[in-house]
C-alpha cells in the first residue's frame, strides 16, 4: 500500500463498524535531511532554554580548570561531567561588582547572574530575570510560558520573575507536577482526536472581555499610567496566549511519549529524597519539552543557603560549610563536599536525560541551551566573584561547546547578555551600573 505521507496524515479504518483514525507521530521522513526542520513547511524543530541552579558553590581548587579551551584538565569536582564534556561549557573568573551595595549572603550572587543588577534589599528581584525576557521571545506559543521547579521542597526557591520583588513560585511535588503537565488540559500531540476543553474556551472568552476593557481604559490614561497598566496586564496577555494554544490542535511530535502517573511521595530537604524527586521531575520536564508543552524552564536543585541534610542528621549543608573544620590533608571539608558530589551527580543526570531523547539527527539537549550556576564561589566565605557556571547543549547549533572559558575578571552580566542574544532577544546592552555591558562572550557563539 502506498502512502501520501504528510505530518497531518492519519491511519483510517473500521473497528466493529465504527470509523477510527490513528495519528502518525513526527517521523524522520517528515524532517529535512539534517533533522532540523519539517520538510514540508520548513518550520524549525523547537529550540528551548532553561536554567539549572545549585546552592553553595564549589571548592575552587577542585573545580576550575587551569587551562582554557577544549583541552582543559578535569578537576575532581568537575569529573562527573566527563561523558558529556563535549556538550558542556565551563565558565569561570566572571565577577560581580556591587557598586557599594552589600553582599547579601546566598542572595546577591544568584540575583546578579539572573538580572545583571546588584541587590539592595533581601527579598525578590531588583529587575527582570533574563529567563523571562527569553520566554517572552520563544515561550508564547506553548501551553506554559515557562515552568519553575524545585526539588528541595520550597516553592519560594526561585530566581525567576519580572522584578518589583516578585518571584515565579516553583513546583515542588513530582505528583503535582505530573498532574499539572499531563492532567486536565493536556492534549497529546500524537493523538488523532482533538477536543478543546470547554472551560478553556470560557476562560479565553472572559479574558477577551477583560482585554477590550483594558484597551478602553488605556485610552483614557496618561502615558505613565498606561505604562503601569501595561506591566500589570502582561501576565494576562501571556495567559491569553497560553489559552489560545490549548484551543489549537498541536503538531505531532516524534519524541513525545506521555509518562505514567507519578505517585505521591515525600517532599523535604533530605538529600536522598531530593535526588529522587529531582530525577522524577527531570523525566517529567523532559517529556514536557519533547511534547512542546513549554520551551523555557527553571530547575532549582537546592536553595542558596542550602538546607540539604542527610537522613538521620539535623546538620544542614549550609551549617557544614561554616562549621566543619577544613581538613588540611585533603584541602577541603569532606562532609560539606559530599553534598557537592551529589549535586554534580544530579547535574549529569539532568543533562543525560535531555541527551537521551532523539529529535532527528540531534537530541533534545542539542536543541536546548541550559545554563547552570550557583550563587557563591566558596560558601565558607560567601565569595561572589568567580561564580561557578556551565552551559549544556548548543541551542540547535548556536552555541560552541566542550570548552573552559576564562572571563578574566569581567562582569558576570556578559554571560546573561550572551544567553539572551543567542535566544533571539533583541538587545545590545544589558545590566545596571558596573554590570551594564555590551560585550557578549564571543567564545560561546557559534
VENFENRA-V380249 format. One line per field, one symbol per residue. psi: psi as a letter, one per 20 degrees, with the letter a starting at -180 (. if undefined). burial: 1 if it has 16 or more other C-alpha atoms within 10 Angstrom, else 0. Layout:
psi: ???
burial: ???
This chain:
psi: pqpnprijpqpqapokippqppqprnrhhirrhjkirphhijpqpqprqrqoqqqkcrogijgpqiqrbikqqorgiihhighjhijpqpprkprnpiliqqnopjggghggghikqqqiqlqbpirpqhhghghhgiiijrgpgrppqpijjoiinqkprjakiqqoqqpiphghggghgjbpipooijqhqoopphhggggggghhghgghghgghijrrhghhgghgggjghhhghgghhhgijppqqqohiooprqqpqqrqoajphggggghggghghggghhghjkhrjpropogrrgmojprqpiqiprggghhhhpppohghjrohghhghhghghghghgghhghiiopncirrhghjqopoqraiqfohhjkpiqlppqqqqrjlkjipqrkqppoikjrqiihghggggghjjpnqiqqrqciipqknrnhihp.
burial: 00000010110000000000001111110111001111100000111111111111111100111000000101001111100110111111111111000010111111111111111000011111111111111111111111111111111011111100011111111111110011001111111100000001000100100010000001000000010001000001111111111110111111110100010000111110111111111111111111111111111111111111100000011111100001000001110110111011111111111110111101111111111111111111011111111111111111111111111001111111111111101000111100111011100110
